[in-house]
């Protein structure tokens, strides 16, 4: 009976360890595998936040006018994380679940939403750090 309880307890502990936070594969665009492991060991909430950010930290809006006519909105610089070479943003579809916003060079504002042109009529809009943090905390 003791062996049975020991094995049952071992299986339970093993299943709990598998339920730990897993880093989204899209994080590889910004963090090396070693960096992800170090972050996970330090505080898994950081990885949970980045995972949340990948799916919820921004939205795409059709502005209804040509973005080329908007001089106060920057184009979002895009670069391949492996080569460091720029690529055309229109090759990336921000409406797909596989879209990786971490391939882009963007800045988040503490208090304001940040807008970037992504094609002729659309913009990608990032939530402010304060709003994003509140959204993440509410989702927990």
The 8 nearest C-alpha neighbors of each residue, nearest first, counted from 0:
[[1, 3, 2, 4, 5, 6, 7, 8],
 [0, 2, 4, 3, 5, 6, 7, 8],
 [3, 1, 5, 0, 4, 6, 7, 8],
 [2, 4, 0, 6, 5, 1, 7, 8],
 [5, 3, 7, 1, 6, 2, 8, 0],
 [4, 6, 2, 8, 3, 7, 1, 9],
 [7, 5, 9, 3, 8, 4, 2, 10],
 [6, 8, 4, 10, 9, 5, 3, 11],
 [7, 9, 11, 5, 6, 10, 4, 12],
 [10, 8, 6, 12, 11, 7, 5, 13],
 [9, 11, 13, 7, 8, 12, 6, 14],
 [10, 12, 8, 14, 9, 13, 7, 15],
 [13, 11, 15, 9, 14, 10, 8, 16],
 [12, 14, 10, 16, 15, 11, 9, 17],
 [13, 15, 17, 11, 16, 12, 10, 18],
 [16, 14, 18, 12, 17, 13, 11, 19],
 [15, 17, 13, 18, 14, 19, 12, 11],
 [18, 16, 14, 15, 19, 13, 20, 12],
 [17, 19, 15, 16, 14, 20, 21, 13],
 [20, 18, 17, 16, 21, 15, 43, 14],
 [19, 21, 18, 22, 43, 47, 46, 39],
 [20, 22, 19, 23, 46, 47, 18, 39],
 [21, 23, 46, 24, 20, 50, 26, 35],
 [22, 24, 25, 26, 50, 21, 27, 49],
 [23, 25, 26, 27, 22, 28, 21, 50],
 [24, 26, 27, 23, 99, 28, 101, 53],
 [27, 25, 28, 24, 29, 23, 30, 22],
 [26, 28, 30, 25, 29, 31, 24, 32],
 [29, 27, 26, 80, 102, 101, 25, 30],
 [28, 30, 27, 26, 101, 31, 102, 80],
 [31, 29, 27, 34, 26, 35, 28, 32],
 [30, 32, 34, 33, 27, 35, 29, 28],
 [31, 33, 35, 34, 36, 30, 27, 37],
 [34, 32, 36, 31, 35, 37, 30, 38],
 [33, 35, 37, 31, 36, 32, 30, 38],
 [36, 34, 32, 38, 33, 37, 39, 30],
 [37, 35, 39, 33, 34, 38, 40, 32],
 [36, 38, 34, 40, 39, 35, 41, 33],
 [39, 37, 41, 35, 40, 36, 42, 34],
 [38, 40, 43, 36, 42, 37, 41, 35],
 [41, 39, 37, 38, 42, 36, 43, 35],
 [40, 42, 38, 39, 37, 43, 36, 45],
 [43, 41, 39, 44, 40, 38, 45, 46],
 [42, 44, 39, 45, 46, 47, 20, 40],
 [45, 43, 47, 42, 46, 48, 39, 20],
 [46, 44, 48, 43, 47, 42, 49, 38],
 [47, 45, 49, 43, 48, 44, 50, 22],
 [46, 48, 44, 50, 45, 49, 51, 43],
 [47, 49, 51, 45, 46, 50, 44, 52],
 [50, 48, 52, 46, 51, 47, 53, 45],
 [49, 51, 47, 53, 48, 52, 23, 46],
 [52, 50, 48, 49, 53, 54, 55, 47],
 [51, 53, 56, 49, 55, 54, 50, 48],
 [54, 52, 50, 51, 55, 56, 49, 100],
 [55, 53, 52, 51, 56, 50, 96, 57],
 [54, 56, 52, 57, 51, 53, 58, 131],
 [57, 55, 52, 126, 125, 53, 54, 131],
 [58, 56, 125, 124, 55, 126, 123, 59],
 [57, 59, 124, 123, 60, 125, 56, 55],
 [58, 60, 123, 122, 124, 121, 61, 57],
 [61, 59, 122, 121, 62, 123, 58, 124],
 [60, 62, 121, 63, 120, 122, 59, 64],
 [61, 63, 64, 121, 120, 60, 122, 66],
 [62, 64, 61, 120, 65, 121, 66, 60],
 [65, 63, 62, 120, 66, 68, 61, 119],
 [64, 66, 120, 119, 67, 68, 63, 69],
 [65, 67, 120, 69, 68, 119, 64, 116],
 [68, 66, 65, 69, 119, 70, 120, 116],
 [67, 69, 66, 65, 70, 64, 71, 119],
 [70, 68, 66, 67, 71, 72, 65, 73],
 [69, 71, 72, 68, 67, 73, 66, 74],
 [70, 72, 69, 73, 68, 114, 115, 66],
 [73, 71, 70, 115, 69, 114, 116, 74],
 [74, 72, 115, 116, 75, 71, 70, 114],
 [73, 75, 116, 115, 76, 117, 72, 118],
 [74, 76, 115, 116, 73, 77, 117, 105],
 [77, 75, 104, 103, 74, 78, 105, 85],
 [78, 76, 103, 85, 86, 104, 102, 75],
 [79, 77, 85, 84, 83, 86, 80, 102],
 [78, 80, 83, 84, 81, 82, 85, 102],
 [81, 79, 83, 28, 82, 78, 102, 29],
 [82, 80, 79, 83, 28, 84, 78, 27],
 [83, 81, 84, 79, 80, 78, 85, 86],
 [82, 84, 79, 80, 78, 81, 85, 77],
 [83, 85, 78, 82, 79, 86, 80, 81],
 [86, 84, 78, 77, 79, 83, 87, 76],
 [87, 85, 78, 77, 88, 79, 84, 90],
 [86, 88, 89, 90, 85, 77, 91, 78],
 [89, 87, 90, 91, 86, 117, 77, 118],
 [88, 90, 91, 87, 118, 92, 117, 86],
 [91, 89, 88, 87, 92, 86, 93, 118],
 [90, 92, 89, 88, 93, 98, 87, 99],
 [91, 93, 94, 95, 98, 90, 89, 88],
 [94, 92, 98, 95, 91, 59, 96, 99],
 [93, 95, 92, 96, 98, 59, 97, 58],
 [96, 94, 97, 98, 93, 92, 91, 99],
 [95, 97, 98, 94, 54, 93, 99, 92],
 [96, 98, 95, 99, 25, 93, 92, 94],
 [99, 97, 93, 95, 96, 92, 100, 91],
 [100, 98, 101, 25, 102, 97, 53, 93],
 [99, 101, 102, 103, 98, 53, 93, 25],
 [102, 100, 103, 99, 28, 29, 26, 104],
 [103, 101, 100, 28, 99, 78, 80, 77],
 [104, 102, 77, 101, 100, 76, 105, 78],
 [103, 105, 76, 77, 75, 102, 106, 101],
 [106, 104, 103, 75, 107, 76, 115, 101],
 [105, 107, 108, 104, 113, 125, 103, 109],
 [108, 106, 127, 113, 128, 109, 105, 125],
 [107, 109, 127, 111, 110, 128, 106, 112],
 [108, 110, 128, 127, 129, 111, 107, 112],
 [111, 109, 127, 108, 129, 128, 112, 130],
 [112, 110, 127, 108, 109, 113, 126, 128],
 [111, 113, 127, 126, 125, 108, 124, 114],
 [114, 112, 125, 124, 111, 107, 108, 126],
 [115, 113, 124, 123, 72, 122, 125, 112],
 [116, 114, 73, 74, 75, 122, 123, 72],
 [117, 115, 122, 74, 118, 73, 75, 121],
 [118, 116, 122, 121, 88, 115, 74, 123],
 [119, 117, 121, 120, 116, 89, 122, 66],
 [118, 120, 66, 65, 121, 67, 117, 116],
 [121, 119, 65, 66, 64, 62, 118, 61],
 [122, 120, 61, 118, 60, 62, 117, 119],
 [123, 121, 116, 117, 115, 60, 59, 124],
 [122, 124, 59, 115, 58, 114, 60, 116],
 [123, 125, 114, 57, 58, 113, 59, 122],
 [126, 124, 57, 113, 112, 56, 127, 114],
 [125, 127, 112, 57, 131, 56, 130, 128],
 [126, 128, 112, 111, 110, 108, 130, 129],
 [127, 129, 109, 131, 130, 132, 108, 107],
 [128, 130, 132, 127, 131, 109, 110, 133],
 [131, 129, 133, 127, 132, 128, 134, 126],
 [130, 132, 134, 128, 133, 129, 126, 127],
 [133, 131, 135, 129, 134, 130, 128, 136],
 [132, 134, 136, 130, 131, 135, 137, 129],
 [133, 135, 131, 137, 132, 136, 130, 138],
 [136, 134, 132, 138, 133, 137, 131, 139],
 [137, 135, 133, 139, 138, 134, 132, 131],
 [136, 138, 134, 135, 139, 133, 132, 131],
 [137, 139, 135, 136, 134, 133, 51, 132],
 [138, 136, 137, 135, 134, 47, 48, 133]]
